[in-house]
Amino acid sequence: MWFGLNLAVALAYLALGLAVGRFFAVFGLFPAPIWLPAGLAATAAMLGGWRILPGIFVGSFLVNASVFGSPPGLAALISVGNAIGPLAGVALTRRFRPSSGLFTRFRGVVAFLAGVVLLHASLSALGGVTALWLLGGVPVEALPGIWSRWLLCDAGGTFYFAPSLALWLGVERVPAGRGRQRLERLDVTVWIGTAGLALLVFLLRLPPQLPASQLVFLLAVPLSWIALRISLRAAYTLLTLICIIASAGTVAGLGPFQGGSVANPMQSVGLLIVLCAMNILTLLALVSERREAETALAEANLSLERRVAERTSELRRLADADGLTGLANRRSFMATAEAALRLDAASGRPFALIAFDLDHFKSINDTAGHAAGDAVLRQTAARCAAELRDCDLFGRIGGEEFAVALPGVGRAEARRVAERLRVALTGIVLPIAAPRRQVSGSFGIALAEPGEDGLEGMLRRADSALYAAKRSGRDQVRDAI
């Protein structure tokens, strides 16, 4: 894989270098004013790091030897700078890039320009002029001018070519434009129309009276629109295409910058591309920052709402539940059972209420302690709940007193339920210090009667029956009179 990747980089560098060098040589521009292989080298360094250095070196060596006719030693020394430059630039960019992605933050755009574009181009140019001074016989006084032209040539090629290549290869995260998966016809029309406009402007000889050299900068408008509507990848790909069209047309003597009012046509092309590139990179970075901040805020609000809902539910549960046994407390039980009573009364169904409390419970607290008494209450709740239906309502209505509402149940069935509960109490294990070895309970049963004062009236009658059971010796079930 390592060998194949380096071979692919070397061949791609050679092919692109041959195409660019020979194209510009046809028009007497040698070396090329914009060196696109520098962008390829930068993207390869972003993709593979130092492992890709051999591929960049070999590709650069072959181009310098074949296109520029450099001797092997000079070609090799120049290629060392061309390989080290992008690696150092990428290292600087990675040092300062945001974790969310290079083109998703303005800081990332600045890091890209400082490292991948400027430091890369500066070191490559420095290596090149050093090689020309040592092995090429170039005088020292000519080196600053060569270095500056070399820097602009590599920086331009990187700036024009590297972002779109990196975005297409997936080296960097693609900031979403509008976030839609399917392009609309209008999006495609604008993209193709902008490319067609660039072809029309730069590949024709325009009438001198047209102020096209100024109007051409309006291409930044549809590029920004595409970046926001589609994606940065789509916009920068179009920008790279416009760069190629503008460069080709301008060196061929065509387009808006080939007029008497433009002193340096290729410089104007560079200014156009830099303006458009900085516009869409900065715009997308700022919009991406805002969208991610809005997403983070929405997620935080959603999380807060979820926590509030969970806390509200918990507070509601705590407000409705008895803290010791987990059963419904008196308020919750009375409200729920009252609603069930009204429903059964409306449909003509019977409704029964059982009230019971534990016999001699105070003696358990007094002799074994309140912790033992609490344990007995919890066992009472668990054992009795196991004897009830899912639709039955069970609550602790105070101290050692409990109540059970039985929707749709008549007197005979209510008595059978009460007997099961009474037997269940006998299985509770008492602490050794307790005065009795077995728990018992006294039960009272009341049935709903027409014209009664709701559940409160039933509870009073069930309590009366409960106390009658206590007076009769406890551990028994009594019906309300």
Secondary structure, 3 states (H helix, E strand, C coil): CHHHHHHHHHHHHHHHHHHHHHHHHHCCCCCCCCCCHHHHHHHHHHHHHHHHHHHHHHHHHHHHHHCCCCCHHHHHHHHHHHHHHHHHHHHHHHHHCCCCCCCCCHHHHHHHHHHHHHHHHHHHHHHHHHHHHHHCCCCHHHHHHHHHHHHHHHHHHHHHHHHHHHHHHCCCCCCECCCCCCCCHHHHHHHHHHHHHHHHHHCCCCCCCCCHHHHHHHHHHHHHHHHHHCEHHHHHHHHHHHHHHHHHHHHCCCCCCCCCCCCCHHHHHHHHHHHHHHHHHHHHHHHHHHHHHHHHHHHHHHHHHHHHHHHHHHHHHHHHECCCCCCECHHHHHHHHHHHHHHHHHHCCCEEEEEEEECCHHHHHHHHCHHHHHHHHHHHHHHHHCCCCCCCEEEEEECCEEEEEEECCCHHHHHHHHHHHHHHHCCCCCCCCCCCCCCCEEEEEEECCCCCCHHHHHHHHHHHHHHHHHHCCCCCEEECC
